[in-house]
Amino acid sequence: MIRFCVRVFQLVAFLLAASPAEALDPERTLSQFHHRRWTAEEGAPPIINNLVQGPDGYIWIASSAGLHRFDGVTFEAVALDRQRSNSASITALMAAQDGSIWVGYRSGEVAVYRGGILRVARRPPNATAVVSRLVQTPDGAIWVTYQTPRGSLQRYADGRWTAIGPDWGLPREEAASMVVAKDGSLWLLAAFHVYRLPPGASRFERYIPHVPGSAIMADGEGRIWRSGPEGSQIIWPKPAGAATAVFPTPPFTGWPFLPRFDRDGNLWGLTGPGIFRVRAPAQAMSLSPAARAAGVEPAYKGRTPLTPESVLAFLEDREGNIWLGTTLGLDQFSAADVVVEPVLTGNMSFGGGFSLLSASDGTVYAGMADQVVRVPPNGKAGTAFRHS
């Protein structure tokens, strides 16, 4: 009975927390966030390819073992209703505007979870390759890309599928990334070029050449960025002056490379076995190279390691928590009430501790053997002065 009550309390707290909030504090390092991880031992499915949050607050998981939803405590498998798919492996996931969950399978099939039931939708024409991406434009249309060298883009609207190709100004190239900008335009990163479909249009515009090994993404202001081996930069709308510069980002150590922005404009990079974060690159474009470099945190080095082999999926939930799907399970970064301050790990004062002094403005001064450290309220600690 006690265990049941605890679980109900945890579930209610998880779902009530699913309301809009600020992103994680960018002044804290990744190791200063509270890190939790779930592997097969805790019921997490393997090879998590995508993550979305539904309107009910659940975290929906696309995995090689099918569709699951997570309430913060239990992983629940969601099976197809009296149907079978040619493959249980799910490769794409999307929360639609009407609250339904769209699911893309390795077999090329698409299913929809609506009203508590998961059903396979009518198969798009000639769709037999792996579903790689699902997005929805503001007009309600669903767009699906497939992993095929000849390229395959499908549009679902008004109850029917339409194959998108040369008659829409789109050559037959494999799509690597697909995002929707805030103005409703659809962006596609193909094998040789980046393409843009303006709102209400029926023909793609060829925008810029593709840089091998790069990806495109949208930030919270609706700008489109391209990130790759050369760094990250805004490509639309084309900014003036210093903002056109490429923002240096850490080298990519593996594939897949998945850059994503949180709601405060911080860039997260998922690259092979790890992650990095760049603090608000759009605001730092005009800063000096040294100041830009100071905003880059090259890798997570916490006390509890990530679950991977490889990081495959990223989600910022409505509470501002960061979720990572990996080959071995699920990771979460959330705000912590108590954090380790790296500056205070140096030489302690005589006697084996710190001398602490609190100022009237909330600042705390810590006396160490070789320096005095100033810790402002809600700020970043730094050396006030060193002992001579």
C-alpha positions in Angstrom: 0.0 0.0 0.0 2.8 2.4 0.9 4.6 1.6 -2.4 1.4 2.2 -4.3 0.9 5.6 -2.6 4.5 6.6 -3.3 4.1 5.7 -7.0 0.8 7.7 -7.3 2.5 10.7 -5.7 5.5 10.4 -8.1 3.1 10.1 -11.1 1.0 13.1 -10.1 4.2 15.2 -9.5 5.6 14.2 -12.9 2.4 15.1 -14.8 1.7 18.3 -12.9 5.3 19.4 -13.7 4.5 19.2 -17.4 3.8 22.9 -17.7 5.8 25.6 -19.4 8.9 26.7 -17.5 12.4 28.1 -18.2 15.2 26.1 -19.6 18.0 24.8 -17.4 20.3 27.6 -16.0 23.0 28.1 -18.6 25.4 29.4 -16.0 25.6 26.0 -14.5 27.8 23.3 -16.0 26.3 20.1 -17.2 27.8 18.3 -14.2 26.0 20.7 -11.9 22.5 19.5 -13.1 20.8 16.6 -11.5 21.4 13.6 -13.7 19.2 10.5 -13.7 19.4 7.4 -15.9 17.3 4.4 -16.8 18.5 1.3 -18.4 17.0 -2.1 -19.2 17.3 -2.9 -15.5 14.7 -0.2 -14.8 12.6 -1.2 -17.7 13.9 1.3 -20.3 13.6 0.0 -23.9 16.8 -0.4 -26.0 17.9 1.9 -28.9 15.8 5.0 -28.3 15.6 6.7 -31.7 13.3 9.6 -30.8 11.5 11.3 -27.9 8.4 13.6 -27.7 6.2 14.8 -25.0 2.5 14.4 -25.3 -0.2 16.9 -24.2 -0.8 14.7 -21.1 2.8 15.2 -20.0 4.0 11.6 -20.8 7.3 11.1 -22.4 6.8 9.0 -25.6 9.6 6.8 -26.7 10.4 5.4 -30.2 12.7 2.4 -29.8 13.8 -0.7 -31.5 11.4 -2.6 -29.2 8.3 -0.5 -30.2 6.4 2.4 -28.8 6.6 3.2 -25.0 5.4 6.0 -22.8 7.1 7.0 -19.5 5.5 8.7 -16.5 8.7 9.2 -14.6 8.4 5.8 -12.8 7.2 3.1 -15.2 7.9 2.4 -18.9 4.6 1.2 -20.5 4.6 -0.5 -23.9 1.9 0.7 -26.3 0.9 -2.1 -28.7 -0.9 -1.8 -32.0 -4.7 -2.4 -31.9 -5.4 -5.8 -33.4 -2.8 -5.1 -36.1 0.7 -6.1 -36.8 3.5 -4.1 -38.3 6.2 -5.6 -40.6 8.7 -4.3 -38.0 8.5 -3.5 -34.3 11.4 -1.0 -34.6 10.3 2.7 -34.5 12.6 5.3 -36.0 10.5 8.5 -36.0 8.0 10.2 -33.6 5.9 13.3 -33.6 3.3 15.0 -31.3 0.7 16.5 -33.7 -1.2 19.7 -33.2 -4.4 17.7 -32.3 -2.7 15.8 -29.5 -2.2 12.6 -31.4 1.1 10.8 -31.6 2.5 9.9 -35.0 4.8 6.9 -35.3 7.2 6.0 -38.1 8.5 2.4 -38.5 11.7 0.9 -39.9 9.4 -0.9 -42.4 8.1 2.4 -43.8 4.7 2.1 -42.2 3.2 5.0 -40.2 0.8 4.6 -37.3 -1.2 7.1 -35.2 -2.0 7.0 -31.5 -5.3 8.7 -30.9 -8.1 8.2 -28.3 -6.0 5.6 -26.5 -5.6 3.4 -29.6 -2.5 2.9 -31.8 -3.5 2.1 -35.4 -1.5 1.7 -38.6 -2.4 4.4 -41.1 -2.8 3.9 -44.8 0.6 3.4 -46.2 2.0 6.2 -48.3 2.6 5.3 -51.9 5.8 3.5 -52.7 7.0 3.8 -49.0 9.1 0.8 -48.2 12.2 2.4 -46.7 13.0 3.5 -43.1 10.9 6.4 -41.9 13.6 9.0 -40.9 11.6 12.1 -39.9 8.0 13.3 -39.1 7.1 17.0 -38.9 3.9 19.0 -39.1 3.6 22.5 -40.7 1.2 25.1 -39.2 -1.4 24.3 -42.0 -1.8 20.9 -40.4 0.0 18.9 -43.1 2.2 15.9 -42.0 5.5 15.5 -43.8 7.5 12.2 -43.8 11.0 11.6 -45.1 12.5 8.1 -45.8 16.1 6.8 -45.8 16.7 6.1 -49.5 19.4 7.4 -51.8 16.8 8.4 -54.4 15.0 10.5 -51.8 11.4 10.2 -50.7 9.2 12.9 -49.2 5.5 12.3 -48.5 2.8 14.8 -47.5 -0.4 13.9 -45.7 -3.2 16.4 -45.9 -7.0 16.2 -46.2 -6.9 12.4 -45.7 -4.6 11.5 -48.5 -0.9 11.1 -49.2 1.0 13.0 -51.9 4.5 12.0 -53.1 6.7 15.1 -53.3 9.3 15.3 -56.1 10.5 17.2 -59.1 7.0 18.7 -59.8 7.5 20.4 -56.4 11.0 21.6 -57.3 12.6 18.9 -55.2 15.2 16.6 -56.9 15.4 13.0 -55.9 18.0 13.4 -53.1 18.1 11.7 -49.7 17.0 14.0 -46.9 19.3 14.2 -43.9 17.3 16.8 -41.8 13.8 18.4 -41.9 12.6 21.2 -39.7 9.8 23.8 -39.6 10.6 27.5 -39.1 8.5 29.8 -37.0 7.0 31.4 -40.1 5.7 28.0 -41.2 8.3 27.4 -43.9 9.5 23.8 -44.3 13.3 23.3 -44.6 14.9 20.2 -46.0 18.6 19.3 -45.9 19.2 17.0 -48.9 22.3 15.3 -50.3 23.5 18.3 -52.2 21.5 21.4 -51.2 19.3 23.0 -48.5 15.7 23.6 -49.7 13.0 25.8 -48.4 9.2 25.6 -49.0 7.6 28.9 -48.2 4.2 28.9 -46.3 1.4 28.1 -48.7 3.7 27.3 -51.6 3.8 24.2 -53.7 7.4 24.5 -54.9 10.7 24.3 -53.0 13.4 26.9 -53.4 17.0 25.8 -53.6 18.6 27.8 -50.9 22.3 27.0 -50.3 24.7 24.1 -51.0 24.9 21.3 -48.5 28.0 20.9 -46.4 28.9 17.2 -45.8 28.4 16.1 -42.2 26.1 18.9 -41.3 22.5 19.2 -40.0 19.9 22.0 -39.8 17.7 23.0 -36.9 15.5 25.8 -35.7 16.0 27.9 -32.6 13.3 29.4 -30.4 13.2 32.6 -32.3 12.4 30.8 -35.6 15.9 31.2 -37.1 17.3 28.3 -39.1 20.9 27.2 -38.3 23.3 24.9 -39.9 25.8 23.0 -37.7 28.6 20.8 -39.0 32.4 20.2 -38.8 33.1 23.9 -39.5 30.8 25.1 -36.7 27.3 26.6 -36.4 25.8 29.6 -38.1 22.4 31.2 -38.9 21.4 30.6 -42.5 17.9 32.2 -42.4 16.9 34.9 -42.1 20.3 36.0 -43.3 21.6 38.3 -40.6 23.8 41.3 -41.1 27.3 42.1 -39.7 29.0 39.9 -37.1 26.0 37.5 -36.8 26.9 36.0 -40.2 30.0 34.5 -38.6 30.4 30.8 -37.9 30.3 30.0 -34.2 33.0 27.4 -33.3 31.7 24.2 -31.8 33.6 21.2 -30.4 34.8 18.6 -32.9 32.3 15.8 -33.7 33.6 12.5 -32.4 30.9 10.2 -33.8 27.7 9.8 -35.7 24.8 10.6 -35.5 25.4 14.3 -35.0 22.2 15.9 -33.7 22.3 19.7 -32.8 19.3 21.0 -30.9 18.4 24.3 -29.3 16.6 24.7 -25.9 14.0 27.4 -25.4 16.6 29.9 -24.1 18.7 29.6 -27.2 21.5 27.3 -25.9 22.8 24.8 -28.4 23.1 21.2 -27.4 25.2 18.9 -29.6 24.6 15.1 -29.5 27.7 13.6 -31.1 28.3 9.9 -31.0 29.0 8.8 -27.4 28.6 12.2 -25.7 27.0 15.7 -25.6 28.2 19.2 -25.5 26.5 22.6 -25.0 27.1 26.1 -26.3 25.6 29.0 -24.3 23.3 31.2 -26.4 25.5 31.4 -29.6 23.1 33.9 -31.3 23.9 36.4 -28.5 27.6 35.7 -28.6 28.2 36.2 -32.3 29.7 39.7 -31.8 31.9 38.7 -28.9 35.6 38.1 -29.0 36.9 34.6 -29.9 38.0 34.1 -26.3 34.5 35.0 -25.0 32.9 32.7 -27.5 35.2 29.9 -26.5 34.2 30.5 -22.8 30.6 29.7 -23.7 31.4 26.2 -25.0 31.2 23.3 -22.7 32.9 20.5 -24.6 31.6 17.4 -22.9 29.6 16.1 -20.0 31.8 14.9 -17.2 29.4 14.1 -14.3 29.7 11.7 -11.4 27.2 9.4 -13.0 28.0 8.6 -16.6 25.5 8.7 -19.5 23.9 5.4 -20.5 25.3 5.3 -24.1 27.2 3.7 -26.4 25.5 6.4 -28.6 23.2 9.3 -28.0 20.4 9.2 -30.6 17.6 11.5 -29.4 17.0 14.8 -27.6 14.0 16.4 -25.9 13.4 19.4 -23.8 10.1 18.9 -21.9 7.7 21.7 -20.9 9.3 21.9 -17.4 12.7 22.6 -19.0 14.3 19.2 -18.3 16.6 17.7 -21.0 16.0 14.1 -22.0 18.5 12.0 -24.0 17.6 8.7 -25.7 20.6 6.4 -26.2 21.3 2.9 -27.4 21.2 1.6 -23.9 18.4 3.6 -22.2 17.2 7.1 -21.2 19.0 10.0 -19.4 17.5 13.2 -17.8 19.1 16.4 -16.8 17.1 18.6 -14.4 17.7 21.6 -12.1 19.4 20.7 -8.8 18.9 22.5 -5.5 22.4 21.7 -4.3 25.3 21.8 -6.8 29.0 21.1 -6.6 31.0 24.4 -7.2 34.1 23.5 -9.2 36.0 26.6 -8.0 35.7 25.4 -4.4 37.6 22.1 -5.0 41.0 23.6 -4.7 43.3 24.0 -1.6 41.3 24.3 1.6 42.3 26.7 4.3 44.4 25.6 7.3 42.4 23.2 9.4 40.9 21.3 6.4 37.9 23.5 5.6 36.6 26.8 4.3 36.1 30.1 6.1 32.7 31.4 5.1 31.3 34.9 5.2 27.9 36.0 4.1 27.3 39.6 2.8 24.1 41.6 3.0 23.4 41.2 -0.7 23.5 37.4 -0.5 27.0 37.0 -1.7 29.1 34.3 0.0 32.8 34.6 0.4 34.8 31.4 0.9 38.4 31.7 2.3 40.7 29.0 1.0 44.4 28.4 1.5 45.5 30.4 -1.5 42.5 32.6 -2.4 39.1 34.1 -1.4 36.3 33.0 -3.7 33.2 35.1 -4.3 29.9 33.3 -4.9 27.1 35.8 -5.9 23.5 34.8 -5.5 22.3 32.9 -8.6 25.7 33.7 -10.2 29.0 32.2 -11.2 31.7 31.8 -8.6 35.1 33.4 -9.2 38.2 34.4 -7.4 37.9 37.7 -5.4 41.6 37.9 -4.7 44.5 35.6 -4.1 46.8 35.5 -1.1 50.2 36.8 -1.6 
